[in-house]
Amino acid sequence: MRKRRVIVGCGLIAVIAAVAMWIFHPREPVVEGRRLGDWIEMMQTDRSRVMRDQARMVVRQLDTNNVAVLLKWRDEEPTDKINFKERIASWYGRLSVLIARHGFGRGLPSWAITRPYARMDHSSLAMWALPELGPAAREFAIRGLIERLPNTNEWIMGSAWLSLEKLAPDSIPPLHECLANTNAQVLALAVSALGDIGDLSAVPLATRLLQDTNMEVAITAAETLGKLGTPPSLFLPVVVRGLKNSTDPEEISYELQILTRYPDAAQSAVPVLREILDRTHKSTNGAEVREYGETSEALRILNSTNSMPTPK
């Protein structure tokens, strides 16, 4: 009698948990009997090479409907907070293990007795999956990622930028097309991605962007030209000009990073660095204190006559 009550109790808990998951858990596609996230995680982490290869084959055969799900996952910013849905998922996952261990789940489909949430966050799963897609699905994914570059959400546009790099060389032609865009953010992200990819055919396009009226675009184009092996004398003057006119600490930090990669060619920046030191050396503002420290270090790297000058 007692055993029967335990079984009935477990059954009721399973039903309640399943209903809760049906209501609160976002629908995840099931592919060949497994959740999409399970296949992706298996592709990356399973100890068996056979299982990893099988999972990779499943991912390569995903259709555009499943790719649309991956793009939505890539947009999700990971968080350390455990929300109600994830708490329910955790309870359901533990209960699923109990059901499977005692044989109560015989006859049920595999997705009903496996953990509904992958151990990794959705954005990471999507990042793993996108480079493994087949040709048609890759084209669909690249179009979706390009459409996200103008997004004002930093996570969404940044994730799209990183994913486009990983989808090279297929992403190179669409990124070239982006360089005709009028949106400064799209221009900067596209030219930066091409630099990280190492696309030498982007040199003429990046050179043209050195003249862009938006300094963020021009500076990013300069950095890309450096990555692609262009002589520093052709693009460092733009960085020096940007540094002279910059007031934002983040922009100044970015420009200093570029200059210090080419110390011999960046000597023309020394007077500008001294001006920054003169302006910030007495400041108690946290951002300007940091600016002073980074500028002092840049001046030291550039091997000026007085590596740590005393501001006038």
N, C-alpha and C positions, 0 to 999 in steps of 0.2 A: 504493500500500500504506500509506504513512504517513498519507495523508489518511483512508483507511478506518479506521485505528487511532484517529485523532483523533475521527472521528464516533462510532465504537463507544465510545470512552472517555467522550465527552460524554453518550452515551445511557445508559451505566452510571451516571454521576454523577447524571443526571436521575432515573433509577429509584431510586437510593439516597436522593436528596434527597426525592423524592415519598413514599417509604415513611416516611422520618423525619418528614416533615410530617404524614402520615396518622396516625402514632402520637402525636406530641407536640403538634401544632397543635390548639388548641381548635376544635371544629367551628363554622364560621361559615356562616349561611344564605346560599344563593345565590338571588337573585331576578332573574328574567328574564336569566339568563346571567351575572350579575355578583354578586360578593360584596356583602353588605349594606353593609359599611363603605366599599366603593368607591363605591356610589351616594351615600352620605351625604357623603363627601368631595368627590365631583363636584358635588353640589348646592351646596356652599359655595365651592369653589375653582376650578372649571373656568372657563377664559377664555371659553368659548362660552356665551352666554345660552341658546341652544337646548338645549345639553346640561344646563345647570343646571336649566332648566325641566323637562326630561325626567326628570332625577333626582328633582326635587321631587315630580313626579307619582307616581313609583314609591314614594317614601317615604310619600306620602299614602294610598296604597292598601295599605300593609302590614297584615297580619292580626295577630291577637292573639298567635300563636306567635312572630312576629318581634318584637312589642313586648315580650314576656317576655324575649327576648334583649337588647333595648335596656335594659331595667330592670336586668338583671344587669351589663351594661356600665357603667351609671351608678354601680353600687356599687363598681366597681373604682377604687381609689385610684392615680393615676399615680405612677410611680416612675422615677428616673433610672437604676436598675440594669438591666443587660441580662441577662436570664436565659437559660437554655439554649434554651428554645423560641424566643425572639426572635432568638437568634444563628442558629439553624437557619433561621428565617424569612428572615433577612437573606441568608444564603448562597443559599437557594432563590430569593429575589428576583433576585439578581445572575445566577444561572444561567438564570432565566426570560428575562431580557433577552438573554443570549447565545444561547439557543435561538431566540428570536423573530428576532434580528438575522440569524442564518444560515439562517432558514427551516426549522429542524428541527421546529418545532412546528405545521406545517401539518396541518390536519385535527383538531387537538386543540381541546376547548372552551376558550373565552376564560379561564375561571377557572383553568385548568391552567397558563396561561403568563403570569399577571399576579401582581403582588406579593400574597402572602397576608395580609400585615399592612398595615393602613392606616397612612399616615404619622402620623396623629394617634392619641392614645391612645383607648381604647374609651370612657372616660367622657366625653371631649369630643365624640366622634362621637354618642353617645347624647343629650347635651345639645342638639346641633344638631338632631337628628332629632325629638325628642319634640314640640316645638311645631308641627311640620309634619304631624302625624298626622291622619288622617280622624276623623270624629265617634266611631265605635264604638271605634276604637283609642285615641283620646284618653281616653275614659271608662275603658277598661281600664287605661291607663297611670296615670291619676289615682288610681284605687283602689290600684294597686300602690305608688305614691309615698306615699299616706296611711298605708298599712300600715308604711312604713319610718320614720315620724316618731318612734315610741317606741324605735327601735333605739339601743343603747348605743354603737355605733360612730359617732364624731363625723363621719367622712367620709360614711357612708351616710345618716345623718339630715340632715346639712347639704346634701348633694347633692339629696335629696328635697325639702327646703325650697326651695332655689333653683329647682328644676325646676317645682314647683307654682306659683311666681310667674310663670314663663314660660308656663304653661298657662292663665292667666286669659283670659277670664272664666269658662271652664268649671270651673276649680278652686275658684271662690268658694263655691258651695253646700256642697261637701264640707268646705272649711275652716271654714265656719260650724258645721257639725255637730261638728267637732273641738273647738269651744269648750265643748261639753257633756262633754268627756272629763275624767276624774279624774287623768290623767297630767300632771304639771306640765310636763314637757318638750314634750309634744304641745300643751298650751295655749299655751306661750310661742312655739313655732315657728309655730303656726297664726295667732295674733294678730299676730305680726311679719310674716308673709307678707301678711296682709290689709292691713296698714299700707303695705307696700312696693307692693302692687298699687294702693292708693288707693281701697279699697272703703269709701265713706262709710256704707253700710248696716251696717258693723261697729262704728260708734261706740257704740251702746247696749250691745253685747256686751263691747266693750273697757272701757267705763265700769264695768260690773259686775265685771270682773276686777281693777279697782283695789283691791277689797276682799279679794282672794285672800290666803290665809294664807301662800302661798309668795311671798316677795318677788321672786324672779326673774320670776314670772308677772306680778305687780303692776307691776314696773318696766317690763317689756316692753310691757304694756298702756298704760302712761303714754307710752312712746315712740311707740307706734302712734297714740294720740290726738293727739299733737303733729303727726305726719305728716299726719293727717286734718284738721288745722285747728282742733282744739278749743282754746278759750282756755287758756293755760298755768296760770292760777290753779286750774283744776279738777283738774289731774293732777300739778303740780310738788310739792305737799306730800307726795305718796307717794314721789317721788324723794328729797326731802330726808330723809324718815323712813328710807328705805332706806340712804341715805348715812350717817346717824348710827349705824345698827346694823350696817353692813357691816364685816367684817374681812378679806375676801378682796380682794387688790389688783386683780384683774381686774374684780370687781363694782364697786369704787370707781371705777376708770377709766371703766367704762361709764356709771355714774351722773353722773360729772363731764362726760362728753361731752354727755349730755342737758341738764344744767343750763346749760352754756355756750351752748346754742342760744337761750336765752331770758334774756339777762342782766338785762333790766329787771324781769322777773317773778320772778327767782330770788334776790332779795336776802335772803330769809329763810334761805338756805343759808349766808350769810356766817359766822355763829357756828360752824356745824358745820365749815366749812372751816378756821377758825382752830384749832378743837380738833384737827383732823388734823395741822395744821402743828406745834402744840405737842407732839403725840405722836411725830412722826417726824423732827423737825429735827436731833436728835443721833444718829439711827440710822445704822449703817454697813451695815445689811442692804440688799442690792441692791433688793429689791422695795419696801422702805420709802423708800429714796432716790428711786426713781422716783415713788412715791406723793407724796412731798413736792414734787417738781418739778411734777407734773401738778396738784396742788392749788394751788400758788403761781400757776401759769398760769391756772387757773380763777378764782382770786380776783382776779387782774389783769383778766380779761375781765369779771367781774361789776362792775368799776369801783367797788370799795369805797373807803372813805376812805383807808386805807393799803394800797396795792396789793401791797406786799411787806412785810408786818409782821414785826417781829422777835419770834420766839417768846419767851414768858415763861419 
